[in-house]
Every structure is written in structure tokens, then in C-alpha cells.
Amino acid sequence: MNHNTPLSPRPLHHLSDTQRLVMTTRQLRAHGVSAATAAERCRTGGPWQQILPGVHLLHPGPPTSEERLHAALLYTASRTPGGVAEPAEEGPPGAEGYGPAAITGLAALALHRFSSAPPLLSLDRVDVLVPRNRRLRSTGFVRFVRTQAMPRSEEIAGVPTAPVARALADTVARLTDASAVRRLLTEAVRGGHCEATAIVGELSASRLLSRPHVVDAVDGLLAEGRAIAEGQLYEMVRAHVLPQPLWNVDLRLPGGPCLGGVDAFWPEQSVAVDLDTRSSRHEQNPPSAGFAGRREHLERLGITVVRITPRKLREVPAQQAAVVRTALMAAADREPAAYVVILPR
């Protein structure tokens, strides 16, 4: 048996190449290597090393970034809620997956390919997101971040990874450098990683919006998100050869109150488009309360309002263009709308 391959009564084909080189004491035992043999091989100058309690690297020399991530997750999976090693009779962690855990923080942003995040190997700590009821102890390069509700993780290079908005919130929670916070948030929106509203929702849930440098960054983030969405709306109209609307106007009843602003308006068809950049981050994207009230008021006046979220505009622009085109074509079959005054916003 060489130092890379433990004696294996149980085949290793279900494990990735990285997982074959990072294994827990229980996994080694299941593959025919006793705890005493593993300890002997992890002595100074030996062919293996223990990089976390109960987690072994089956080669000499420093671990790769992937091996560190898998080691952190294996350590997490091998701990009981009290933070100690699981009993040996339970199956080896990793065979069934890593359980409810995900890489978060700067390590997750590096996995999501953020240019403003440092390289994985340069990180002193790897943050692992776990349920709040798992009372795990941070150790070595592993630091635990607890949450009441685990988000749905994304698998990147075989590693369960927190979604961008959650990883950003966990990163910002430890940053005091305003420029670093601003760079990360701006890259998230400008790079198409995430919507501004999703980030703000996570920052709010993490109670970070009371920090002045975070609030300043969020103000710029929301402006950035709206500007990007407006640019995508212009491109949708151009690319799908829709009639040119009046852009960014306020509607008002003659001599009456302002009805609110819309992002695009076709006066001959009485059709308006409203970019709802305040919507929830949930997949269903329910309308915000302000949008719903304005839409109801305008439609009572005979104006058709098409709500478009930045996410749908980015992911399915052809579908959104078809919705707008249908509303324009249906105008001929509707009763004439009330007369409104159109003002530049």
C-alpha cells in the first residue's frame, strides 16, 4: 500500500479524486485502516498528515484549496451537535454527502469566481454555514457560521456552496473596510451574480443595515442595480423591435394628483412598464406593496401595467418582450383609457 491509497475492503469509486486524498478516521477504518495505523502515518515526516481533528490528508506537503474545502466539510459532517467525534459504528461521512453544511463567506465568493475575493489558498479561515442547532466548535482553519434556516446550496466543483447573497452577508459581517464592502457588493450586481434586492434582504436578515459603512454601500448598490435593469430594459425593446416608448415619465390626472412614475409608457396604447426593483428575493417574485397599489390605481383608469423584475429581464428577456407586445396588441380591443398628463421624471 502506498501513501496515497489505503487498504480498501470497500471500493473507493464513489469518491472524487480529492475525497480519496482527504478522509476521516471513520472512513479510513471502513476501508481497512485502523486508527493506530493512521496515527503512525501522520507522525512528523510521515506520508500522511492530520489537518483537522479526525481528518487526514493522504499525502505529504500542503493541501490544495479543494482539499481544504473538503476537509472542512468532512470535519463538519463527522461531528455530533456537541462538537465531538461521531461514534465509529455510524457510517463514514462523505459516503452520503456532507449533510446540512455549505461553504460560505470569502471562500464561497472565491468559488463563485468573484475577482474581488482573495484566492482560496490565501484564506486563513474557511467559513462553513451550519444549522443553528449544531453546536460545533471552530478549530484550525474551520470557522462555523450558524443560521436559523439553511439556504439551498449550490454545488460548485463538487463543493456545496452558499448562494451569493448569503455568502456576501456572511462576508460583510466580518468586514470593517467600507471600500472592500462596496467592491464586493458592486461586483455581485454588475457581474450578474445576484440581484441587489436579494443582497439587501440577506443583509437585513443578518442585522447589518445598522452599520453606517454597510448602509452607504447599499445605497450605491441599489442605484447600480436599477441602472443595470434600466439598461437591460432598453436593450429588450431594441433587440425585440418593440415600438419606442416614452422613457422614465410621471403620469398625472389633469389638475389632479400624481399617479406615480413608470419606466416606459406607450401613450397611444396606454401601456406602461414598471421595473419592480423592490420585489422580494423569493423565486415567485411577488409584487411589492407599492407596485401593487400603483398598478391597481392605473388599471382602474384603463392603463395596462406590465410588471418586470430585473431577474426576469435578465434571464428571460424574450418572454418579457412577448408580454409587452401582447399588451400593446390588445389595446385595440379595450375601452379608451382616461386622459393623463405625461411629465418627464
Phi, psi and chi 1 to 4 in degrees:
 res  aa     phi    psi   chi1   chi2   chi3   chi4
   1 MET       -  122.8  176.2  173.5   67.3      -
   2 ASN   -84.5  176.4   63.3   37.5      -      -
   3 HIS   -73.5  -10.2   64.4  -99.6      -      -
   4 ASN   -94.2  -19.2  -74.8  -25.6      -      -
   5 THR  -127.1  106.7  -50.6      -      -      -
   6 PRO   -70.8  151.7   24.5  -31.3      -      -
   7 LEU   -55.8  130.4 -176.2   63.4      -      -
   8 SER  -133.2   92.0 -178.4      -      -      -
   9 PRO   -69.2  -18.6   26.0  -33.7      -      -
  10 ARG  -111.0  128.9 -179.0  179.4  -63.1  179.0
  11 PRO   -63.6  155.0   23.2  -33.2      -      -
  12 LEU  -106.1    9.0  -65.6  170.5      -      -
  13 HIS   -65.8  -19.2   57.9   75.0      -      -
  14 HIS   -79.6   -6.9   65.2  -73.8      -      -
  15 LEU  -101.6  149.6  -60.0  173.5      -      -
  16 SER   -74.3  169.7   68.5      -      -      -
  17 ASP   -58.3  -41.5  -70.1  -19.1      -      -
  18 THR   -64.8  -43.5  -61.6      -      -      -
  19 GLN   -64.5  -28.9  -72.5  172.4  -56.7      -
  20 ARG   -67.8  -23.7  -69.7 -170.5 -177.7  101.7
  21 LEU   -99.7   -4.7  -63.5  177.7      -      -
  22 VAL  -129.6  114.0 -176.8      -      -      -
  23 MET  -141.6  151.1  -58.4 -175.2   78.0      -
  24 THR   -84.6  166.8   65.7      -      -      -
  25 THR   -57.8  -39.5  -58.4      -      -      -
  26 ARG   -67.9  -40.4  -71.3 -168.2  -62.2  142.9
  27 GLN   -62.8  -43.5  -74.9  178.2  -50.1      -
  28 LEU   -60.7  -42.4  -70.8  172.3      -      -
  29 ARG   -61.7  -40.1 -174.8 -179.7  -64.7  112.1
  30 ALA   -65.4  -22.9      -      -      -      -
  31 HIS  -102.8   16.6  -67.3  -68.7      -      -
  32 GLY    95.4   10.4      -      -      -      -
  33 VAL  -110.5  120.0  179.1      -      -      -
  34 SER   -74.2  162.2   68.4      -      -      -
  35 ALA   -61.1  -37.5      -      -      -      -
  36 ALA   -65.1  -41.5      -      -      -      -
  37 THR   -64.8  -42.4  -60.2      -      -      -
  38 ALA   -62.0  -43.0      -      -      -      -
  39 ALA   -63.5  -40.0      -      -      -      -
  40 GLU   -61.8  -42.2  175.1   67.0   24.3      -
  41 ARG   -73.9  -17.5  -64.1 -173.9  176.2 -150.1
  42 CYS   -94.8    6.3  -71.5      -      -      -
  43 ARG   -65.9  159.6  -72.2 -172.7  176.0 -177.9
  44 THR   -52.3  127.7  -57.4      -      -      -
  45 GLY    84.5   -2.1      -      -      -      -
  46 GLY   -78.0  173.3      -      -      -      -
  47 PRO   -77.4  -17.4   27.8  -35.2      -      -
  48 TRP  -117.9  174.6  -64.5   -4.7      -      -
  49 GLN  -151.9  150.6   53.7 -170.9  -55.4      -
  50 GLN   -97.4  113.5 -179.0  173.3  -70.0      -
  51 ILE   -96.7  -17.6   58.2  173.8      -      -
  52 LEU  -147.0  159.6  -71.3  168.4      -      -
  53 PRO   -54.7  119.8  -27.9   36.0      -      -
  54 GLY    76.6    8.5      -      -      -      -
  55 VAL  -126.0  126.6 -178.7      -      -      -
  56 HIS  -117.2  141.8  -53.7  -84.3      -      -
  57 LEU  -101.8  120.0 -176.0   63.2      -      -
  58 LEU   -89.9   42.9  -52.6 -170.1      -      -
  59 HIS  -162.5  157.2   67.1   77.0      -      -
  60 PRO   -79.0  170.3   28.8  -34.0      -      -
  61 GLY    87.5  170.9      -      -      -      -
  62 PRO   -68.5  149.0   23.9  -32.8      -      -
  63 PRO   -72.9  152.8   27.8  -34.0      -      -
  64 THR   -75.3  169.1   66.0      -      -      -
  65 SER   -61.9  -39.3   56.2      -      -      -
  66 GLU   -64.5  -40.1  -68.1   81.7    4.0      -
  67 GLU   -65.6  -36.7  -72.3  167.1  -12.9      -
  68 ARG   -63.9  -42.0  -69.3  179.3   86.8 -135.5
  69 LEU   -64.3  -46.8  -64.9  176.3      -      -
  70 HIS   -65.4  -36.3  -76.2  -73.0      -      -
  71 ALA   -62.9  -42.7      -      -      -      -
  72 ALA   -60.7  -42.3      -      -      -      -
  73 LEU   -71.5  -37.4  -69.4  164.8      -      -
  74 LEU   -65.6  -41.1  -79.1  173.8      -      -
  75 TYR   -59.6  -43.1  172.9   74.8      -      -
  76 THR   -61.8  -45.8  -56.2      -      -      -
  77 ALA   -68.0  -24.6      -      -      -      -
  78 SER   -90.7    2.4   67.4      -      -      -
  79 ARG  -101.1  146.1  -56.3  -74.7  104.8  178.3
  80 THR   -80.4  169.3   65.9      -      -      -
  81 PRO   -55.3  -24.9  -28.9   36.3      -      -
  82 GLY   -81.5   -8.6      -      -      -      -
  83 GLY    97.8    1.3      -      -      -      -
  84 VAL  -102.9  170.0  -62.6      -      -      -
  85 ALA   -65.6  144.4      -      -      -      -
  86 GLU   -68.6  152.8  -58.2 -104.0    6.6      -
  87 PRO   -63.9  149.1    8.4  -12.2      -      -
  88 ALA   -66.3  -26.3      -      -      -      -
  89 GLU   -69.6  -18.4   57.1  -92.9   25.6      -
  90 GLU   -75.0  150.6  -62.0 -177.0   14.5      -
  91 GLY   -61.2  162.0      -      -      -      -
  92 PRO   -67.6  133.5   25.1  -32.8      -      -
  93 PRO   -64.9  150.9   25.7  -32.5      -      -
  94 GLY    97.6  -30.4      -      -      -      -
  95 ALA   -65.4  -33.7      -      -      -      -
  96 GLU  -106.5    8.4  -53.3  -62.6  -25.8      -
  97 GLY   106.8 -176.3      -      -      -      -
  98 TYR   -96.6    3.0  -67.4  119.1      -      -
  99 GLY    75.3 -166.0      -      -      -      -
 100 PRO   -77.0   83.3   28.5  -32.9      -      -
 101 ALA  -155.8  151.3      -      -      -      -
 102 ALA  -152.7  144.7      -      -      -      -
 103 ILE   -68.1  135.4  -59.4  -61.7      -      -
 104 THR  -137.2 -170.3 -169.4      -      -      -
 105 GLY    65.9 -151.5      -      -      -      -
 106 LEU   -62.1  -34.9  -78.7  171.5      -      -
 107 ALA   -61.9  -40.6      -      -      -      -
 108 ALA   -66.1  -40.9      -      -      -      -
 109 LEU   -64.1  -36.4  -63.7 -178.5      -      -
 110 ALA   -63.8  -39.9      -      -      -      -
 111 LEU   -64.9  -34.1  -73.9  169.5      -      -
 112 HIS   -78.0    4.8  -76.1  -69.5      -      -
 113 ARG    66.5   42.7  -60.1 -174.5  178.9  -82.5
 114 PHE   -76.8  124.7  -89.6   62.8      -      -
 115 SER   -70.3  -25.0   61.7      -      -      -
 116 SER   -86.4   -1.5   51.5      -      -      -
 117 ALA   -92.2  141.9      -      -      -      -
 118 PRO   -68.7  158.8   22.6  -31.0      -      -
 119 PRO   -59.3  150.3  -20.0   30.8      -      -
 120 LEU   -57.0  -43.3  -77.7  167.9      -      -
 121 LEU   -67.3  -19.3  -83.0  177.4      -      -
 122 SER   -85.0   -7.5   70.6      -      -      -
 123 LEU   -79.8  130.2  -63.0  175.4      -      -
 124 ASP   -72.1  -31.4  -66.5  -29.2      -      -
 125 ARG  -127.5  147.5  -62.6  -68.9 -174.8   98.1
 126 VAL  -112.6  117.7  171.7      -      -      -
 127 ASP   -84.4  132.1  -69.2  -39.1      -      -
 128 VAL  -120.8  123.0 -178.8      -      -      -
 129 LEU   -85.6  127.7 -171.5   64.8      -      -
 130 VAL  -137.4  159.0  -65.9      -      -      -
 131 PRO   -60.4  148.3  -22.2   33.0      -      -
 132 ARG   -60.0  -31.0 -172.1  175.3  -62.9  -80.9
 133 ASN   -76.8   -4.5   62.0   -4.2      -      -
 134 ARG   -91.7  104.0  -63.4 -155.2   66.1 -168.1
 135 ARG   -87.1   71.6  -59.1 -171.7 -178.6  -80.7
 136 LEU   -88.0  150.2  -62.7  159.2      -      -
 137 ARG  -100.5  125.6  -58.9 -172.0 -172.6  100.1
 138 SER   -64.5  142.8  -62.0      -      -      -
 139 THR  -156.2  152.7 -171.4      -      -      -
 140 GLY    54.2 -128.3      -      -      -      -
 141 PHE   -94.0    7.3   57.9   83.2      -      -
 142 VAL   -99.1  128.0  177.7      -      -      -
 143 ARG  -126.6  128.8  179.5  169.3   54.8 -163.0
 144 PHE   -93.5  138.5  -69.2  110.1      -      -
 145 VAL  -117.9  125.4  178.8      -      -      -
 146 ARG  -102.4  148.0  -66.3  170.7  178.4   81.7
 147 THR  -141.5  148.3 -178.8      -      -      -
 148 GLN   -69.5  -37.5 -168.0   67.1   37.2      -
 149 ALA  -132.9  119.1      -      -      -      -
 150 MET   -70.4  128.7  -75.9  -70.0  -66.1      -
 151 PRO   -73.8  164.3   29.1  -34.5      -      -
 152 ARG   -72.2  120.0  178.2  176.6  -64.3  177.1
 153 SER   -80.2  161.4   62.2      -      -      -
 154 GLU  -112.5  136.4  -56.2  173.3   23.7      -
 155 GLU   -88.8  119.2 -173.1  169.6  -55.5      -
 156 ILE  -123.9  118.8  -57.6  176.4      -      -
 157 ALA    53.1   38.8      -      -      -      -
 158 GLY    78.7    7.7      -      -      -      -
 159 VAL  -114.0  122.9  176.3      -      -      -
 160 PRO   -65.2  124.2   19.8  -28.6      -      -
 161 THR  -127.8  135.9  -53.2      -      -      -
 162 ALA   -62.5  146.0      -      -      -      -
 163 PRO   -61.0  160.1   17.6  -27.4      -      -
 164 VAL   -55.6  -47.0  168.8      -      -      -
 165 ALA   -60.5  -42.6      -      -      -      -
 166 ARG   -68.8  -41.8  176.6   65.8 -154.2 -131.9
 167 ALA   -61.8  -37.7      -      -      -      -
 168 LEU   -64.3  -45.3  -82.1  168.8      -      -
 169 ALA   -60.5  -42.8      -      -      -      -
 170 ASP   -68.0  -30.1  -68.9  -25.6      -      -
 171 THR   -73.3  -48.6  -60.1      -      -      -
 172 VAL   -61.9  -31.1  168.9      -      -      -
 173 ALA   -58.7  -24.1      -      -      -      -
 174 ARG  -109.0    4.1  -61.7 -176.7 -177.6  -82.2
 175 LEU  -103.4  136.7  -71.0  178.1      -      -
 176 THR  -114.1   -6.7   56.8      -      -      -
 177 ASP   -82.9  110.7 -176.0  -15.0      -      -
 178 ALA   -61.0  -38.7      -      -      -      -
 179 SER   -67.9  -35.6   60.7      -      -      -
 180 ALA   -66.6  -41.1      -      -      -      -
 181 VAL   -61.6  -45.6  171.2      -      -      -
 182 ARG   -63.2  -40.7 -168.3  177.1  -56.8  109.0
 183 ARG   -62.7  -45.0  -81.4 -163.1  -56.3  -87.6
 184 LEU   -65.2  -45.8  -72.2  169.1      -      -
 185 LEU   -66.0  -40.4  -60.7 -170.8      -      -
 186 THR   -65.0  -43.0  -60.3      -      -      -
 187 GLU   -63.7  -35.3 -178.4  176.8   -8.4      -
 188 ALA   -59.7  -43.3      -      -      -      -
 189 VAL   -82.0  -47.5  173.8      -      -      -
 190 ARG   -65.8  -33.2 -168.6  174.7  -67.1  172.8
 191 GLY   -84.6    1.2      -      -      -      -
 192 GLY    74.2   17.7      -      -      -      -
 193 HIS   -73.4  -31.6  -66.3  -75.0      -      -
 194 CYS  -165.4  154.7 -167.0      -      -      -
 195 GLU   -83.3  149.7  -71.3 -178.0   23.8      -
 196 ALA   -58.9  -39.8      -      -      -      -
 197 THR   -65.6  -33.4   49.0      -      -      -
 198 ALA   -65.2  -40.9      -      -      -      -
 199 ILE   -65.8  -46.0  -60.9  169.4      -      -
 200 VAL   -61.3  -38.1  174.5      -      -      -
 201 GLY   -61.2  -43.1      -      -      -      -
 202 GLU   -69.8  -39.6  -72.8  -71.2    0.1      -
 203 LEU   -63.2  -38.8  -67.3  174.8      -      -
 204 SER   -66.8  -45.1  176.6      -      -      -
 205 ALA   -62.0  -30.6      -      -      -      -
 206 SER   -87.5    4.8  -60.2      -      -      -
 207 ARG    58.4   44.2  -59.3 -179.1 -179.7  178.8
 208 LEU  -103.6   -5.8  -63.2  171.6      -      -
 209 LEU   -80.2    2.7  -65.7 -177.1      -      -
 210 SER   -89.5   -6.4   59.7      -      -      -
 211 ARG   -89.2  122.3  -57.3 -178.3 -175.5 -176.1
 212 PRO   -54.7  -42.4  -25.9   34.4      -      -
 213 HIS   -69.6  -25.0   68.6  -74.1      -      -
 214 VAL   -76.5  -41.7  176.4      -      -      -
 215 VAL   -60.4  -42.9  172.4      -      -      -
 216 ASP   -61.3  -42.4  -70.3  -15.6      -      -
 217 ALA   -66.2  -37.1      -      -      -      -
 218 VAL   -67.0  -39.3  164.2      -      -      -
 219 ASP   -58.0  -45.5  -72.2  -17.6      -      -
 220 GLY   -66.6  -35.3      -      -      -      -
 221 LEU   -63.0  -45.2  176.1   72.4      -      -
 222 LEU   -65.2  -40.2  -67.6  173.4      -      -
 223 ALA   -64.1  -40.6      -      -      -      -
 224 GLU   -63.1  -44.2  177.3   89.1   11.7      -
 225 GLY   -62.3  -41.7      -      -      -      -
 226 ARG   -67.6  -41.4  169.0  158.0  -82.2  -80.4
 227 ALA   -61.6  -40.9      -      -      -      -
 228 ILE   -65.3  -43.6  -69.6  171.9      -      -
 229 ALA   -64.0  -39.3      -      -      -      -
 230 GLU   -63.7  -40.4  -72.2  177.3  -12.6      -
 231 GLY   -62.5  -38.5      -      -      -      -
 232 GLN   -69.0  -32.8  -69.2  169.4  -24.7      -
 233 LEU   -67.4  -43.4  179.8   59.2      -      -
 234 TYR   -58.5  -43.7  -60.9  152.4      -      -
 235 GLU   -66.4  -37.3  176.8   59.2   20.8      -
 236 MET   -62.2  -44.1 -177.3 -162.0   78.4      -
 237 VAL   -63.3  -43.6  169.1      -      -      -
 238 ARG   -68.8  -49.2 -174.9 -161.3   67.2   78.1
 239 ALA   -66.3  -30.7      -      -      -      -
 240 HIS  -104.0   14.7  -64.8  -82.9      -      -
 241 VAL    51.9   49.1 -160.5      -      -      -
 242 LEU   -84.6  154.0  -65.8  172.3      -      -
 243 PRO   -57.4  144.7  -20.4   31.2      -      -
 244 GLN   -70.0  126.6  -83.7  -65.2  -43.6      -
 245 PRO   -90.8  179.3   35.8  -34.8      -      -
 246 LEU   -86.3  127.6  -59.8  175.5      -      -
 247 TRP   -94.4  139.6  -63.6  104.7      -      -
 248 ASN    49.9   72.0  -66.7  -46.8      -      -
 249 VAL  -124.1  156.9  -64.6      -      -      -
 250 ASP  -100.8  142.3  -76.6  -36.2      -      -
 251 LEU  -109.3  139.9  -55.5  180.0      -      -
 252 ARG  -145.4  142.0 -178.9 -176.6  -63.0  -87.7
 253 LEU   -74.0  142.8  -72.8  173.1      -      -
 254 PRO   -55.5  120.1  -23.1   33.2      -      -
 255 GLY    69.4    7.4      -      -      -      -
 256 GLY  -118.2 -164.7      -      -      -      -
 257 PRO   -76.6  162.9   29.5  -35.3      -      -
 258 CYS   -72.1  135.5 -178.6      -      -      -
 259 LEU   -91.1   -7.4  -58.9  171.6      -      -
 260 GLY   111.7  167.5      -      -      -      -
 261 GLY   -97.3  151.6      -      -      -      -
 262 VAL  -130.7  157.0  -66.2      -      -      -
 263 ASP   -82.9  -27.3  -64.9  -78.8      -      -
 264 ALA  -149.6  143.3      -      -      -      -
 265 PHE  -145.0  129.7 -174.6   59.5      -      -
 266 TRP  -106.1   98.1  -71.0  -96.2      -      -
 267 PRO   -63.9  -36.2   17.9  -28.8      -      -
 268 GLU   -66.3  -32.6  -67.7 -175.6    9.2      -
 269 GLN   -99.8   -6.3  -65.0   85.8    0.0      -
 270 SER    54.1   50.6  -64.9      -      -      -
 271 VAL  -120.5  132.4  171.9      -      -      -
 272 ALA  -123.7  148.4      -      -      -      -
 273 VAL  -114.5  131.7  164.5      -      -      -
 274 ASP  -121.3  119.0 -163.0  -20.8      -      -
 275 LEU   -78.8  112.8  -83.0  173.3      -      -
 276 ASP   -92.0   80.2 -168.8    6.4      -      -
 277 THR   -81.2    1.9   56.2      -      -      -
 278 ARG  -101.2    5.4  -58.2  157.0  -60.5  -80.7
 279 SER   -69.4  164.9   62.5      -      -      -
 280 SER   -68.4  160.0  166.5      -      -      -
 281 ARG   -82.5   -7.1   69.4 -177.8  178.9   91.1
 282 HIS   -64.7  154.0  -62.5  -56.3      -      -
 283 GLU   -60.1  -32.4  -69.2 -175.9    2.3      -
 284 GLN   -70.4  -18.3  -66.7   83.7   -1.8      -
 285 ASN    49.0   61.4  -77.8  -38.1      -      -
 286 PRO   -65.5  148.4   26.1  -33.8      -      -
 287 PRO   -63.4  145.6  -16.3   28.3      -      -
 288 SER   -69.9  160.7   64.5      -      -      -
 289 ALA   -61.9  -40.6      -      -      -      -
 290 GLY   -63.7  -41.1      -      -      -      -
 291 PHE   -64.6  -45.2  173.3   85.4      -      -
 292 ALA   -60.4  -42.3      -      -      -      -
 293 GLY   -66.4  -42.4      -      -      -      -
 294 ARG   -66.0  -41.8 -178.4  167.0   65.3 -104.6
 295 ARG   -61.6  -43.7  176.0  175.7 -178.3  169.0
 296 GLU   -62.1  -41.2 -177.4  179.4  -15.6      -
 297 HIS   -64.5  -46.7 -167.8  179.2      -      -
 298 LEU   -65.9  -38.5  -69.8  173.7      -      -
 299 GLU   -71.6  -26.4  -69.0 -166.3  -21.5      -
 300 ARG   -64.3  -26.0  -78.2 -158.8  -59.5  -93.7
 301 LEU   -89.1    2.7  -62.3  172.3      -      -
 302 GLY    90.8   10.3      -      -      -      -
 303 ILE   -96.2  124.6  -63.4  171.4      -      -
 304 THR   -83.0  127.0  -61.3      -      -      -
 305 VAL  -112.5  122.8 -177.7      -      -      -
 306 VAL  -102.4  118.4  177.6      -      -      -
 307 ARG   -89.9  130.5  168.0 -173.6  174.9 -103.2
 308 ILE  -130.0  128.7  -61.3 -180.0      -      -
 309 THR   -92.7  152.6   64.7      -      -      -
 310 PRO   -56.0  -35.7  -27.3   36.0      -      -
 311 ARG   -64.0  -47.3  176.6  177.0  178.2  175.8
 312 LYS   -67.3  -35.5  -70.4 -177.4  177.3  178.5
 313 LEU   -65.1  -35.2 -169.4   57.3      -      -
 314 ARG   -77.9  -40.7 -177.9  178.1   68.4 -111.8
 315 GLU   -90.2  -35.8  -65.1  179.7   -3.4      -
 316 VAL  -135.0   62.9  -74.9      -      -      -
 317 PRO   -63.8  -34.6   22.6  -34.2      -      -
 318 ALA   -63.9  -39.0      -      -      -      -
 319 GLN   -64.8  -41.7 -178.9 -171.7   86.7      -
 320 GLN   -67.4  -37.5  -58.4  -51.0  -63.8      -
 321 ALA   -63.1  -38.3      -      -      -      -
 322 ALA   -64.6  -36.9      -      -      -      -
 323 VAL   -64.2  -45.0  171.4      -      -      -
 324 VAL   -64.7  -43.9  173.2      -      -      -
 325 ARG   -61.2  -40.4 -167.5 -176.1  -55.3  -81.2
 326 THR   -62.6  -42.4  -60.8      -      -      -
 327 ALA   -63.3  -38.6      -      -      -      -
 328 LEU   -66.8  -41.4  -67.0  171.6      -      -
 329 MET   -69.1  -31.0  -67.6  173.4   61.9      -
 330 ALA   -77.1   -9.1      -      -      -      -
 331 ALA   -60.3  -33.7      -      -      -      -
 332 ALA   -65.2  -22.0      -      -      -      -
 333 ASP   -94.7    0.5  -60.5  -33.7      -      -
 334 ARG  -102.4  160.2  -62.4 -165.6  -54.2  -92.9
 335 GLU   -65.7  146.3  -66.9  -67.5  -34.3      -
 336 PRO   -56.3  140.8  -22.3   32.9      -      -
 337 ALA   -78.7  163.1      -      -      -      -
 338 ALA   -64.7  150.8      -      -      -      -
 339 TYR   -72.1  131.5  176.9   78.7      -      -
 340 VAL  -129.3  152.8  -66.8      -      -      -
 341 VAL   -91.6  134.3  176.3      -      -      -
 342 ILE  -110.1  123.5  -56.0  167.4      -      -
 343 LEU  -124.3  146.9  -59.0  171.4      -      -
 344 PRO   -62.3  141.3  -15.5   26.8      -      -
 345 ARG   -81.8      - -163.9 -172.2  -37.6 -172.2
